[in-house]
């Protein structure tokens, strides 16, 4: 067997590490070349590498919650990812721990036999300064533009441009642009609509705007611009992690990233996951 697999276990999670160890044993018995992330390598007998070094392998298994899978996706790009769910909701992680050994070994056997694996592509977003001097790491969930802080006295005026036309302008905590994947996250908490995972769309949602317009659903290739004024400092943030400080007036372009994420194997039941939301 000539299949290369990476395994990433949620940090400081003994259950995740135990499952990683079981997967390493099973896959190595099948002849796969297996590596684990550096933190897991301290607890599991397997070759440790950085998560970024797993990019280009045939499959990466993420063991944890959706946050773990988001981290893995940032690091490995378009490398197929299978999510094993140790979290509460699991919009991205479809495989239960009890099923993980069977699902992963079946996928690796399929990879060895066919050289490919079935899955679903997840769009990502890219935020860029209109003058081209910076670009954030792609976001699987959302791009957020907001003022120096959330809450009273911390907002900014944000104008939303859609294909060159103004849709809305208001003082607000911020504005976010979400993918269907991200519609269940920050977007939902700000009153944005749910998008079905298979929808070919983006949603633009204002955050605590003083003159709000309804959230807007647009086609993925729509030209979106967010122009920030009325504050000395603002931020563009990708998936709550990567950020770019802005000096208003500043305009940010939000568009689809060229590289999507491949979610391999069984897909989570969207409506079952919704039932677990509080």
KOLTIVO-743511 format. One line per field, with one value per residue: residue number from 1; z, y, x of N, C-alpha, C, O in turn; residue in three letters. Coordinates in steps of 0.05 Angstrom, whole numbers, always signed. Layout:
REM KOLTIVO-743511
n	NUM:...
n.up	Z:...
n.north	Y:...
n.east	X:...
ca.up	Z:...
ca.north	Y:...
ca.east	X:...
c.up	Z:...
c.north	Y:...
c.east	X:...
o.up	Z:...
o.north	Y:...
o.east	X:...
res	ALA:...
REM end
This chain:
REM KOLTIVO-743511
n	1:2:3:4:5:6:7:8:9:10:11:12:13:14:15:16:17:18:19:20:21:22:23:24:25:26:27:28:29:30:31:32:33:34:35:36:37:38:39:40:41:42:43:44:45:46:47:48:49:50:51:52:53:54:55:56:57:58:59:60:61:62:63:64:65:66:67:68:69:70:71:72:73:74:75:76:77:78:79:80:81:82:83:84:85:86:87:88:89:90:91:92:93:94:95:96:97:98:99:100:101:102:103:104:105:106:107:108:109:110:111:112:113:114:115:116:117:118:119:120:121:122:123:124:125:126:127:128:129:130:131:132:133:134:135:136:137:138:139:140:141:142:143:144:145:146:147:148:149:150:151:152:153:154:155:156:157:158:159:160:161:162:163:164:165:166:167:168:169:170:171:172:173:174:175:176:177:178:179:180:181:182:183:184:185:186:187:188:189:190:191:192:193:194:195:196:197:198:199:200:201:202:203:204:205:206:207:208:209:210:211:212:213:214:215:216:217:218:219:220:221:222:223:224:225:226:227:228:229:230:231:232:233:234:235:236:237:238:239:240:241:242:243:244:245:246:247:248:249:250:251:252:253:254:255:256:257:258:259:260:261:262:263:264:265:266:267:268:269:270:271:272:273:274:275:276:277:278
n.up	+0:-17:+10:+41:+104:+148:+218:+262:+327:+375:+417:+482:+494:+519:+502:+447:+434:+447:+408:+363:+369:+362:+309:+283:+293:+266:+213:+200:+201:+155:+119:+107:+105:+160:+196:+254:+287:+320:+375:+388:+377:+423:+456:+429:+394:+339:+278:+287:+258:+235:+228:+181:+149:+133:+88:+22:+31:+23:+54:+111:+177:+223:+290:+336:+352:+311:+311:+313:+263:+230:+242:+221:+167:+153:+153:+117:+67:+5:+14:+24:+79:+135:+184:+252:+302:+364:+389:+408:+370:+311:+253:+213:+224:+211:+228:+279:+339:+351:+301:+274:+263:+225:+183:+169:+154:+111:+76:+66:+41:-5:-27:-39:-77:-118:-122:-108:-70:-48:-35:-10:-35:-1:-1:+6:+33:+14:+38:+18:+15:-22:-49:-56:-21:+21:+40:+72:+105:+76:+92:+120:+146:+156:+137:+175:+185:+230:+280:+329:+374:+401:+418:+458:+435:+405:+352:+279:+218:+164:+97:+51:-10:-69:-126:-145:-130:-77:-22:+33:+87:+149:+218:+258:+297:+263:+200:+169:+123:+102:+87:+63:+99:+143:+157:+200:+244:+269:+238:+245:+299:+297:+276:+223:+164:+158:+113:+69:+68:+16:-15:-65:-51:-16:+46:+71:+129:+174:+237:+294:+275:+270:+233:+205:+150:+118:+124:+68:+15:-34:-99:-106:-139:-135:-132:-75:-31:+27:+60:+108:+154:+199:+246:+280:+279:+253:+238:+196:+195:+191:+198:+254:+271:+238:+227:+202:+212:+201:+174:+174:+128:+95:+47:+37:-2:-13:-33:-67:-49:-86:-75:-50:+6:+16:+40:+62:+55:+94:+102:+148:+180:+167:+189:+235:+264:+271:+309:+355:+368:+415
n.north	-24:+44:+94:+157:+183:+233:+247:+286:+303:+331:+380:+365:+328:+269:+227:+236:+228:+174:+150:+166:+136:+84:+88:+96:+47:+11:+30:+27:-27:-40:-22:+32:+97:+133:+194:+238:+297:+345:+353:+309:+269:+268:+234:+189:+133:+148:+179:+246:+307:+376:+405:+433:+408:+364:+376:+358:+303:+241:+237:+270:+261:+289:+294:+312:+372:+418:+463:+442:+418:+463:+489:+450:+452:+503:+495:+453:+462:+443:+388:+326:+320:+284:+285:+267:+265:+293:+333:+375:+391:+387:+401:+394:+349:+286:+233:+186:+170:+115:+92:+106:+75:+36:+69:+101:+63:+39:+82:+91:+43:+49:+94:+71:+35:+64:+114:+161:+196:+200:+260:+326:+391:+450:+518:+573:+638:+699:+756:+820:+878:+935:+961:+922:+909:+873:+808:+765:+700:+647:+639:+590:+594:+652:+721:+777:+846:+895:+948:+980:+950:+907:+928:+984:+1047:+1026:+1014:+1022:+1058:+1024:+1012:+972:+945:+918:+887:+937:+971:+1007:+972:+977:+1022:+1037:+1055:+1006:+947:+915:+881:+819:+768:+707:+638:+581:+541:+571:+596:+575:+591:+646:+681:+663:+674:+729:+739:+726:+688:+615:+577:+523:+469:+453:+496:+545:+598:+661:+698:+762:+798:+848:+872:+887:+937:+1007:+1027:+982:+936:+879:+815:+795:+750:+726:+710:+668:+691:+744:+813:+838:+892:+923:+981:+1020:+1071:+1128:+1116:+1108:+1061:+996:+927:+871:+804:+736:+678:+685:+684:+698:+764:+831:+895:+956:+1022:+1067:+1117:+1056:+1004:+939:+882:+825:+759:+695:+646:+617:+564:+510:+472:+402:+359:+296:+230:+205:+251:+301:+301:+354:+374:+344:+362:+415:+410:+404:+454:+506
n.east	+17:+11:-2:-7:-19:-41:-51:-87:-97:-142:-115:-89:-128:-145:-177:-179:-125:-119:-152:-125:-78:-98:-115:-66:-40:-75:-74:-20:-12:-39:-4:+0:+32:+41:+35:+34:+9:+53:+43:+11:+48:+78:+51:+38:+62:+88:+110:+124:+102:+97:+31:+24:+61:+34:+5:-10:-9:-45:-90:-118:-133:-176:-185:-230:-266:-306:-274:-222:-219:-224:-175:-140:-155:-138:-83:-70:-93:-118:-115:-148:-193:-215:-264:-268:-315:-311:-336:-392:-431:-417:-418:-381:-352:-365:-360:-370:-334:-335:-341:-296:-248:-265:-285:-241:-202:-228:-231:-177:-164:-195:-169:-119:-134:-160:-137:-162:-212:-280:-317:-335:-330:-312:-324:-279:-262:-231:-198:-177:-136:-157:-117:-82:-40:-41:-65:-109:-103:-141:-211:-253:-301:-318:-306:-294:-306:-291:-297:-252:-265:-317:-384:-409:-387:-346:-352:-357:-367:-393:-394:-428:-413:-439:-425:-407:-448:-480:-504:-516:-504:-480:-470:-440:-424:-396:-387:-400:-380:-402:-391:-431:-416:-399:-445:-473:-446:-413:-443:-496:-504:-506:-554:-559:-580:-589:-552:-559:-512:-499:-512:-498:-474:-463:-467:-482:-478:-497:-472:-502:-522:-538:-573:-601:-600:-633:-599:-560:-563:-519:-492:-433:-393:-399:-379:-355:-348:-323:-325:-293:-303:-302:-275:-213:-185:-191:-208:-195:-214:-201:-236:-236:-183:-136:-114:-118:-96:-130:-128:-173:-199:-214:-217:-240:-235:-275:-275:-283:-236:-183:-170:-204:-232:-228:-274:-272:-301:-358:-413:-434:-499:-537:-585:-592:-548:-563:-603:-574:-556:-553
ca.up	+0:-20:+18:+62:+120:+172:+238:+280:+350:+391:+437:+510:+496:+522:+485:+419:+432:+447:+382:+344:+372:+350:+280:+274:+293:+245:+186:+195:+195:+128:+102:+102:+117:+178:+214:+271:+293:+339:+402:+391:+377:+450:+471:+411:+380:+310:+269:+290:+239:+237:+213:+155:+134:+123:+63:+1:+36:+11:+72:+138:+196:+244:+313:+355:+345:+287:+314:+305:+234:+219:+244:+202:+140:+148:+150:+96:+42:-9:+21:+35:+108:+147:+211:+272:+319:+393:+399:+414:+347:+289:+226:+194:+232:+208:+237:+308:+347:+349:+273:+261:+252:+201:+162:+160:+139:+86:+58:+58:+21:-30:-38:-50:-101:-140:-122:-101:-49:-51:-15:-17:-34:+15:-10:+26:+27:+16:+42:+6:+13:-50:-61:-61:-4:+40:+37:+95:+100:+69:+114:+114:+158:+150:+139:+191:+187:+252:+291:+347:+393:+401:+439:+458:+430:+392:+325:+256:+196:+143:+72:+37:-39:-83:-155:-150:-120:-48:-11:+60:+101:+176:+241:+267:+308:+240:+179:+163:+99:+110:+68:+75:+123:+165:+163:+225:+265:+276:+222:+258:+325:+291:+263:+194:+157:+153:+86:+68:+61:-13:-29:-79:-43:+7:+60:+82:+153:+192:+265:+312:+260:+279:+211:+193:+127:+122:+113:+39:+3:-60:-113:-97:-154:-131:-123:-50:-19:+53:+65:+136:+161:+225:+268:+275:+276:+248:+233:+179:+210:+177:+216:+282:+278:+224:+226:+189:+223:+180:+182:+158:+110:+83:+33:+36:-22:-4:-56:-63:-52:-109:-65:-32:+25:+9:+63:+52:+69:+101:+108:+171:+175:+173:+206:+262:+277:+279:+333:+378:+374:+438
ca.north	+0:+69:+116:+173:+193:+249:+247:+309:+300:+355:+383:+361:+312:+242:+210:+240:+215:+144:+143:+170:+113:+61:+92:+92:+18:-2:+38:+17:-56:-41:-13:+61:+114:+150:+214:+252:+324:+345:+350:+281:+253:+265:+214:+167:+123:+153:+200:+272:+329:+398:+400:+444:+389:+343:+384:+341:+275:+231:+241:+279:+255:+309:+283:+333:+387:+433:+481:+427:+415:+490:+492:+432:+462:+527:+487:+433:+471:+426:+360:+316:+319:+269:+294:+250:+284:+291:+357:+374:+395:+371:+406:+386:+323:+268:+206:+181:+156:+85:+84:+118:+55:+24:+89:+110:+42:+36:+104:+87:+21:+61:+110:+53:+21:+82:+139:+184:+191:+217:+281:+351:+415:+472:+543:+591:+667:+714:+785:+833:+907:+942:+970:+898:+907:+852:+788:+747:+672:+641:+632:+570:+604:+679:+744:+798:+873:+910:+971:+973:+931:+903:+941:+1013:+1064:+1012:+1006:+1037:+1060:+1005:+1012:+947:+947:+893:+892:+965:+987:+1007:+958:+988:+1037:+1042:+1050:+979:+934:+906:+866:+794:+753:+679:+616:+563:+528:+591:+608:+565:+600:+674:+693:+656:+688:+757:+741:+719:+663:+590:+568:+494:+464:+450:+521:+559:+626:+674:+715:+787:+804:+869:+864:+908:+962:+1027:+1029:+955:+924:+850:+800:+792:+726:+733:+689:+668:+707:+773:+830:+850:+910:+934:+1006:+1027:+1099:+1136:+1106:+1109:+1034:+974:+901:+849:+780:+711:+655:+692:+678:+716:+791:+853:+921:+975:+1050:+1079:+1102:+1033:+986:+911:+865:+797:+742:+667:+638:+598:+537:+501:+450:+377:+344:+269:+210:+210:+279:+305:+307:+382:+379:+332:+381:+439:+403:+406:+481:+518
ca.east	+0:+26:-20:+4:-40:-35:-71:-86:-115:-147:-94:-95:-152:-135:-193:-170:-99:-123:-163:-103:-60:-112:-114:-39:-35:-91:-65:+7:-16:-48:+18:+0:+53:+26:+48:+16:+18:+75:+33:+3:+72:+90:+36:+32:+86:+86:+127:+111:+109:+78:+6:+28:+76:+16:-6:-1:-13:-69:-113:-112:-156:-178:-200:-237:-290:-304:-251:-197:-219:-218:-146:-127:-160:-120:-55:-65:-104:-138:-112:-173:-195:-238:-268:-279:-328:-310:-349:-421:-449:-406:-426:-360:-341:-388:-354:-370:-309:-338:-340:-273:-230:-276:-288:-215:-188:-242:-223:-149:-165:-205:-147:-99:-145:-169:-121:-178:-232:-303:-319:-349:-313:-322:-312:-266:-263:-205:-200:-154:-138:-162:-92:-66:-16:-44:-85:-111:-106:-169:-230:-273:-326:-326:-290:-307:-294:-304:-282:-231:-275:-345:-399:-413:-364:-325:-359:-348:-386:-384:-410:-427:-416:-446:-421:-404:-470:-483:-527:-522:-483:-490:-452:-445:-401:-381:-401:-387:-387:-399:-396:-451:-404:-398:-472:-482:-427:-415:-465:-522:-505:-511:-581:-559:-595:-576:-549:-554:-484:-496:-519:-476:-480:-451:-486:-470:-494:-488:-470:-512:-522:-558:-592:-596:-613:-633:-576:-563:-551:-509:-477:-406:-374:-406:-358:-363:-329:-331:-310:-295:-297:-314:-259:-184:-174:-210:-194:-206:-208:-208:-242:-230:-155:-117:-125:-103:-104:-137:-128:-195:-217:-202:-235:-232:-249:-280:-282:-277:-208:-179:-167:-225:-226:-241:-283:-273:-316:-386:-419:-451:-527:-540:-608:-586:-529:-578:-618:-556:-549:-568
c.up	+0:-14:+42:+77:+143:+192:+258:+302:+365:+414:+465:+513:+496:+504:+456:+415:+431:+420:+361:+345:+359:+320:+269:+272:+270:+217:+180:+189:+166:+108:+95:+116:+134:+194:+231:+276:+316:+368:+407:+392:+404:+466:+455:+397:+350:+303:+271:+269:+245:+221:+184:+137:+123:+96:+41:+6:+24:+27:+99:+155:+219:+266:+333:+348:+318:+288:+306:+275:+220:+219:+223:+173:+133:+141:+125:+69:+30:-4:+33:+65:+116:+176:+229:+295:+349:+406:+404:+389:+323:+262:+205:+200:+232:+221:+268:+315:+345:+321:+259:+248:+226:+178:+151:+144:+113:+66:+48:+37:-6:-43:-51:-76:-124:-142:-115:-80:-53:-29:-25:-14:-18:+6:+13:+15:+30:+19:+34:+8:-16:-64:-65:-43:+18:+32:+61:+86:+94:+93:+104:+125:+148:+151:+155:+189:+210:+263:+312:+368:+390:+423:+437:+454:+414:+363:+303:+236:+173:+120:+58:+7:-51:-113:-162:-141:-90:-39:+16:+70:+129:+196:+253:+282:+285:+220:+174:+137:+104:+86:+79:+100:+147:+172:+190:+249:+273:+263:+236:+284:+321:+277:+234:+189:+155:+123:+86:+58:+31:-29:-42:-75:-21:+21:+73:+105:+168:+221:+282:+299:+270:+258:+194:+167:+131:+112:+84:+30:-26:-73:-106:-113:-153:-122:-98:-39:+7:+59:+93:+140:+189:+249:+260:+268:+270:+241:+212:+191:+194:+197:+245:+290:+265:+221:+213:+201:+200:+192:+164:+151:+95:+70:+31:+15:-11:-28:-49:-66:-74:-100:-45:-13:+16:+34:+54:+68:+75:+108:+132:+163:+185:+193:+234:+277:+287:+305:+358:+385:+398:+430
c.north	+25:+93:+130:+187:+210:+247:+270:+305:+326:+357:+379:+345:+282:+223:+212:+226:+185:+135:+146:+146:+88:+64:+87:+62:+4:+5:+28:-13:-60:-32:+16:+74:+135:+169:+227:+280:+323:+341:+321:+262:+250:+243:+188:+158:+125:+176:+227:+292:+352:+392:+411:+425:+366:+351:+367:+311:+266:+236:+252:+274:+275:+297:+305:+346:+401:+453:+467:+424:+441:+495:+475:+443:+486:+518:+470:+440:+451:+396:+349:+312:+302:+277:+273:+267:+277:+315:+353:+374:+379:+376:+396:+358:+303:+241:+204:+166:+126:+75:+91:+97:+44:+44:+96:+88:+37:+58:+100:+64:+32:+79:+93:+40:+40:+107:+164:+176:+210:+238:+305:+374:+437:+498:+558:+619:+679:+744:+798:+863:+915:+952:+946:+894:+886:+833:+769:+718:+665:+632:+611:+579:+632:+699:+765:+824:+886:+932:+961:+952:+928:+920:+972:+1028:+1050:+1005:+1024:+1040:+1042:+1006:+985:+952:+920:+898:+921:+983:+985:+992:+971:+1003:+1045:+1041:+1023:+969:+923:+893:+840:+782:+724:+661:+600:+549:+546:+602:+598:+575:+629:+687:+687:+671:+718:+760:+735:+693:+639:+586:+538:+489:+462:+475:+534:+589:+635:+691:+738:+796:+827:+860:+888:+935:+981:+1031:+1003:+951:+894:+837:+794:+767:+732:+709:+691:+686:+737:+788:+845:+868:+921:+958:+1016:+1056:+1104:+1125:+1107:+1082:+1015:+949:+885:+823:+756:+688:+660:+689:+697:+743:+811:+879:+941:+1003:+1065:+1108:+1080:+1015:+959:+897:+836:+781:+713:+663:+618:+569:+531:+480:+425:+362:+315:+252:+218:+240:+280:+310:+336:+387:+367:+351:+406:+434:+406:+434:+491:+545
c.east	+17:+8:-8:-18:-29:-57:-66:-106:-118:-127:-105:-121:-143:-151:-185:-143:-101:-134:-141:-84:-72:-111:-86:-33:-49:-80:-37:+6:-25:-26:+18:+23:+39:+44:+26:+27:+38:+66:+25:+27:+85:+76:+32:+58:+81:+104:+113:+121:+90:+53:+10:+43:+59:+3:+7:-2:-40:-94:-103:-137:-154:-196:-205:-264:-286:-280:-225:-196:-214:-188:-132:-130:-142:-92:-51:-78:-124:-134:-138:-172:-219:-240:-281:-289:-325:-324:-378:-438:-440:-418:-406:-350:-364:-384:-354:-344:-311:-335:-313:-254:-239:-277:-261:-201:-202:-233:-194:-147:-174:-184:-126:-108:-150:-152:-136:-199:-256:-304:-335:-330:-327:-308:-299:-266:-235:-211:-174:-158:-141:-137:-73:-42:-18:-67:-85:-110:-135:-185:-249:-301:-334:-302:-306:-291:-307:-285:-262:-239:-305:-358:-398:-387:-342:-330:-346:-370:-376:-404:-406:-433:-420:-445:-421:-427:-472:-508:-535:-498:-494:-467:-459:-420:-383:-399:-386:-398:-381:-405:-420:-441:-405:-425:-482:-466:-432:-439:-492:-525:-511:-538:-581:-573:-577:-575:-545:-526:-479:-503:-495:-481:-463:-472:-471:-489:-481:-489:-478:-511:-544:-580:-590:-612:-614:-607:-581:-548:-544:-496:-448:-387:-381:-382:-367:-340:-340:-313:-315:-286:-307:-299:-230:-172:-196:-194:-210:-196:-218:-211:-234:-201:-136:-129:-106:-114:-108:-135:-148:-188:-202:-223:-223:-249:-251:-289:-275:-247:-206:-179:-189:-215:-241:-248:-288:-292:-345:-390:-438:-480:-532:-563:-605:-568:-544:-593:-601:-548:-566:-579
o.up	+15:-31:+62:+65:+155:+184:+268:+297:+368:+428:+472:+533:+475:+492:+442:+394:+416:+410:+343:+324:+346:+306:+248:+252:+255:+200:+157:+173:+154:+84:+79:+137:+123:+204:+224:+271:+331:+383:+429:+405:+408:+486:+466:+389:+337:+320:+259:+262:+260:+201:+165:+113:+107:+84:+40:-12:+15:+17:+108:+147:+232:+261:+346:+339:+305:+267:+293:+263:+199:+200:+210:+158:+111:+125:+113:+50:+43:-16:+51:+76:+105:+190:+223:+306:+358:+430:+404:+388:+315:+250:+183:+181:+250:+226:+281:+299:+337:+317:+236:+226:+207:+155:+127:+123:+93:+42:+25:+18:-27:-68:-73:-94:-147:-163:-117:-74:-61:-7:-47:+5:-23:+7:+36:-9:+47:+5:+41:+4:-34:-88:-75:-49:+32:+19:+69:+63:+106:+111:+83:+113:+134:+164:+148:+191:+211:+255:+314:+380:+378:+443:+418:+468:+410:+351:+309:+238:+164:+124:+54:+0:-46:-124:-181:-145:-79:-48:+21:+62:+131:+191:+258:+279:+288:+222:+174:+130:+111:+69:+101:+119:+169:+192:+202:+272:+282:+275:+238:+291:+340:+267:+221:+208:+150:+109:+102:+41:+21:-53:-30:-93:-8:+8:+85:+100:+175:+228:+285:+310:+279:+265:+173:+164:+146:+94:+75:+36:-41:-59:-99:-102:-169:-105:-99:-39:+9:+63:+100:+130:+202:+271:+237:+254:+282:+238:+212:+196:+185:+211:+259:+314:+278:+214:+213:+199:+181:+215:+143:+165:+85:+81:+23:+14:-2:-41:-29:-84:-80:-115:-25:-15:+10:+49:+39:+91:+61:+119:+135:+142:+210:+212:+254:+301:+308:+322:+380:+406:+400:+446
o.north	+27:+110:+117:+201:+203:+246:+273:+304:+341:+337:+387:+349:+271:+204:+192:+214:+171:+114:+129:+136:+73:+44:+75:+53:-12:-13:+20:-24:-80:-35:+25:+65:+153:+161:+226:+286:+304:+327:+310:+241:+231:+233:+168:+175:+106:+192:+231:+293:+349:+377:+399:+424:+350:+334:+363:+295:+283:+240:+243:+282:+277:+291:+315:+332:+398:+459:+480:+428:+442:+505:+485:+443:+489:+531:+471:+425:+444:+380:+362:+302:+306:+277:+263:+283:+257:+318:+330:+359:+360:+357:+389:+344:+303:+227:+219:+150:+113:+52:+84:+100:+42:+37:+98:+93:+30:+52:+105:+66:+24:+78:+99:+36:+33:+121:+186:+153:+233:+233:+304:+377:+443:+499:+555:+624:+670:+755:+790:+873:+903:+952:+949:+877:+881:+841:+760:+711:+678:+619:+614:+572:+635:+694:+771:+824:+889:+933:+937:+939:+946:+927:+983:+1023:+1062:+991:+1039:+1025:+1045:+1002:+977:+962:+901:+912:+930:+1007:+964:+998:+975:+998:+1057:+1027:+1018:+980:+923:+895:+840:+786:+717:+667:+605:+545:+537:+617:+612:+567:+635:+703:+706:+680:+731:+782:+740:+677:+641:+590:+528:+504:+468:+475:+534:+603:+619:+698:+734:+801:+826:+843:+908:+955:+972:+1038:+1003:+961:+884:+848:+788:+763:+742:+690:+712:+696:+753:+779:+863:+860:+926:+954:+1021:+1065:+1086:+1125:+1108:+1080:+1017:+950:+885:+820:+755:+681:+642:+691:+711:+745:+807:+885:+942:+1008:+1074:+1122:+1084:+1013:+955:+899:+825:+788:+707:+674:+604:+551:+545:+471:+427:+353:+311:+258:+235:+252:+263:+322:+341:+402:+378:+354:+416:+452:+409:+439:+484:+558
o.east	+37:+4:+0:-35:-8:-81:-44:-130:-98:-122:-127:-135:-136:-140:-184:-139:-87:-125:-140:-75:-58:-107:-83:-22:-38:-79:-31:+22:-18:-29:+35:+33:+26:+65:+3:+50:+39:+79:+30:+26:+101:+86:+24:+74:+72:+112:+91:+144:+71:+54:+0:+39:+68:-10:+31:+3:-55:-116:-81:-159:-134:-219:-187:-282:-266:-268:-208:-175:-200:-177:-114:-111:-133:-78:-29:-75:-143:-148:-149:-152:-241:-220:-302:-274:-337:-324:-388:-458:-453:-428:-414:-341:-381:-404:-339:-334:-292:-329:-309:-245:-224:-269:-257:-189:-188:-229:-189:-132:-164:-180:-116:-93:-145:-152:-125:-202:-252:-294:-346:-316:-351:-284:-307:-269:-219:-228:-152:-180:-128:-135:-51:-26:+1:-86:-64:-117:-153:-175:-261:-321:-353:-282:-329:-267:-332:-262:-255:-222:-318:-345:-388:-367:-321:-314:-328:-390:-353:-429:-383:-454:-405:-462:-433:-425:-467:-530:-559:-476:-515:-447:-483:-398:-358:-424:-361:-421:-359:-421:-429:-456:-412:-427:-499:-471:-454:-453:-508:-547:-521:-544:-602:-579:-553:-595:-528:-516:-458:-501:-473:-490:-449:-492:-450:-512:-458:-505:-463:-501:-565:-602:-579:-634:-598:-594:-604:-525:-561:-489:-438:-367:-371:-366:-384:-317:-364:-289:-338:-265:-318:-310:-223:-152:-218:-169:-234:-172:-241:-192:-226:-195:-121:-152:-82:-138:-92:-139:-142:-174:-180:-245:-200:-273:-232:-308:-264:-234:-225:-185:-192:-192:-265:-230:-308:-298:-356:-372:-455:-485:-532:-559:-615:-571:-538:-596:-611:-536:-589:-593
res	UNK:UNK:UNK:UNK:UNK:UNK:UNK:UNK:UNK:UNK:UNK:UNK:UNK:UNK:UNK:UNK:UNK:UNK:UNK:UNK:UNK:UNK:UNK:UNK:UNK:UNK:UNK:UNK:UNK:UNK:UNK:UNK:UNK:UNK:UNK:UNK:UNK:UNK:UNK:UNK:UNK:UNK:UNK:UNK:UNK:UNK:UNK:UNK:UNK:UNK:UNK:UNK:UNK:UNK:UNK:UNK:UNK:UNK:UNK:UNK:UNK:UNK:UNK:UNK:UNK:UNK:UNK:UNK:UNK:UNK:UNK:UNK:UNK:UNK:UNK:UNK:UNK:UNK:UNK:UNK:UNK:UNK:UNK:UNK:UNK:UNK:UNK:UNK:UNK:UNK:UNK:UNK:UNK:UNK:UNK:UNK:UNK:UNK:UNK:UNK:UNK:UNK:UNK:UNK:UNK:UNK:UNK:UNK:UNK:UNK:UNK:UNK:UNK:UNK:UNK:UNK:UNK:UNK:UNK:UNK:UNK:UNK:UNK:UNK:UNK:UNK:UNK:UNK:UNK:UNK:UNK:UNK:UNK:UNK:UNK:UNK:UNK:UNK:UNK:UNK:UNK:UNK:UNK:UNK:UNK:UNK:UNK:UNK:UNK:UNK:UNK:UNK:UNK:UNK:UNK:UNK:UNK:UNK:UNK:UNK:UNK:UNK:UNK:UNK:UNK:UNK:UNK:UNK:UNK:UNK:UNK:UNK:UNK:UNK:UNK:UNK:UNK:UNK:UNK:UNK:UNK:UNK:UNK:UNK:UNK:UNK:UNK:UNK:UNK:UNK:UNK:UNK:UNK:UNK:UNK:UNK:UNK:UNK:UNK:UNK:UNK:UNK:UNK:UNK:UNK:UNK:UNK:UNK:UNK:UNK:UNK:UNK:UNK:UNK:UNK:UNK:UNK:UNK:UNK:UNK:UNK:UNK:UNK:UNK:UNK:UNK:UNK:UNK:UNK:UNK:UNK:UNK:UNK:UNK:UNK:UNK:UNK:UNK:UNK:UNK:UNK:UNK:UNK:UNK:UNK:UNK:UNK:UNK:UNK:UNK:UNK:UNK:UNK:UNK:UNK:UNK:UNK:UNK:UNK:UNK:UNK:UNK:UNK:UNK:UNK:UNK:UNK:UNK:UNK:UNK:UNK:UNK:UNK:UNK:UNK:UNK:UNK:UNK
REM end
